Amino acid sequence: MTLASIVAMTIMSQTAATPAPKDSDFILFEAPTYSFEIPKEWKAGKETPWGSRDIKPAKGEGKMTAMTANASNSTWDDLYRTSLFFINREKKAEATPYREGKTKNGYPCISFEMKEQDGWKDRYYTLIQAPDKSALALSVKIPSKADEKTYLANFQRMVDTTKFK
């Protein structure tokens, strides 16, 4: 079973059944080294000098993010610890242990979440390793429990459709 399947099953078990988004609800976003699908109403911002790019809805709060990392021999433990250092500088919360797997396109990855004090997971992260050992860190920040189903489905689509060039 792939990590993508496990994440999808977790998401489906935590939310009520809703119709899956249609292919026409998404567009292909292409960067120089990677691509993935995002909701067609969302806009991808410019990449910062440190390789980060926000993807935001036309209206409302929350966002998805893509951040590149240069090729390295870092282990998943190293990448997880480094990620948590920066994540907790922005907003402290309890991290779930990471889970290793593969994306639907066969790339090695890890996924984990950040839990608020009430146990709600408001931030989801997937780090994907490219064939050249570089990495792409994808994340979603869910603005409210009411938005959870939609944001998780959008994030899952982004992870599932990621391809490296």
N, C-alpha and C positions, 0 to 999 in steps of 0.2 A: 504494500500500500504506500502511495507517495505521500509526502508531507502535505501537498496541496489537497489530497483527498481527506487527510486527517483534519486539516484546518476547515475544509468545507463541511465535513460532518459535524465538527464542533460548532461552527456557526449555525448550521441548520438545527442542531439540537437546542441551541440557546434562543432561537427566534421562532416566531410563528411562520407557518408556510406562506410564502408569497410567490407570485409568478416571477420567474427568472427574467432578468433584463434581456431585451432583444438585441441582436447584433447591431441593429440600426441605432441603438442608444449609445454606441461607443465609436470613437475614432482612434486611428493609430497615431500615437505620438512617436516621433523619431528624433533621437539625439545622435550625435556622431558615433557613439559606441554601443548604444542599446536602443531598443524600442519596446513599447507596450501600449495597451489600449487604455483609454481613459473615457469617462462619460463625455459625450459630445458637448454638453453645456459647460464643462469645466475648462479652465485655462491653465496651461503650464507656463510658469514664469521663466525668466532667464536664469541660466546657471551661474551661481556665485563663483568667485575665484577658488573656493575650497570644494567645489564640485556638487553643491546642493541645489536642488530645484524644487520649489513649491508648486503644487497642482491644487488649484482652489475652485470651488463651485462659483457659478455666476452670482449667486446670492446666498447668504447664510454664512455660518461659521464652519469650523473644521477644515481639514486639508489632508492631502496626501503629499508625501515627499519622496524624492529619489535623490540619493547621494552616492557618488562614485568614490571608489578607493583604489589607489594604485596597486599593481600586482605585488604580492608579498608572500612570504612563507608563514604568515600568521595562522595559528590554529583557530578553530571555532571558539575555544575558550578565550583566547586573546581578543578576538573581534567582539565577543559578547561583553567582556569586561570593559573594553574601550567604549563600546556603544553605551553601556550603562553609565559610565562616567559622564558622558555628555548629556544623556537623557536626564539624569538626575540633577544636573546643573540647571536645566531648564525647569523641571518640576519633579520633585521627589515623589516616589511611589514604590510599591513593592513589585519587583520583577518576577515573572514566572520563570522556571527553569527553561532553557532553550531545548527545542526538539530538532533533531537532524532529519533531513529527508532530501527529496529531489522535487523540483518543480515539474509541472506537466510537460515542459520542454526538456526535461532530463538534467537540469543544472543542479549541482549540490547546493543545499541551502540549510539555514536554521531559521526558526521562528520562535518568537516569544511575545509576551504581552506585559503591560504595566497595569497593576490593579490599584484602584483607589482604596481608601480606608473602608468603604462599604462593600468592597469586593468586586465592584464593577470594573471591567477592563475597558478603559477608554482609549488606549493606544496599543496598536498592533505593529509588530516589526517582522520583516523577513529580510535576511541577508542572503544574497545569491552570489555564488562564485562563478565567474566566467572561465572559459577554457584557458585563458592566459594567466589565471590566478588573481586577476583583479576582482573587485567585488562591487555589487550594487546593493545598497541598503534602501529598502522600500518601507514606508511607514504610513499609517493613517491615524489621525487624531479625530476622534468622534466627538462632536460637540454636545450631544445629549443622548440619553437612553432612547428617546423617540426616534433619533436618526440612526440608531445602531444597525438595523437591518440593511438599509440602503448603503451606508458607508462601508460596511463589511463586504457586501456584494461587490461594490466598486473596487475595493482593495483586492479582493480575491481575483477579480478579472484582471487587474493590473499585474498581479503576481503570475497568474496562469499564462498570460500572453507575453511575458518578458522574453526577449531574444537579444543575444549579443551579436554584434557585427564583426 
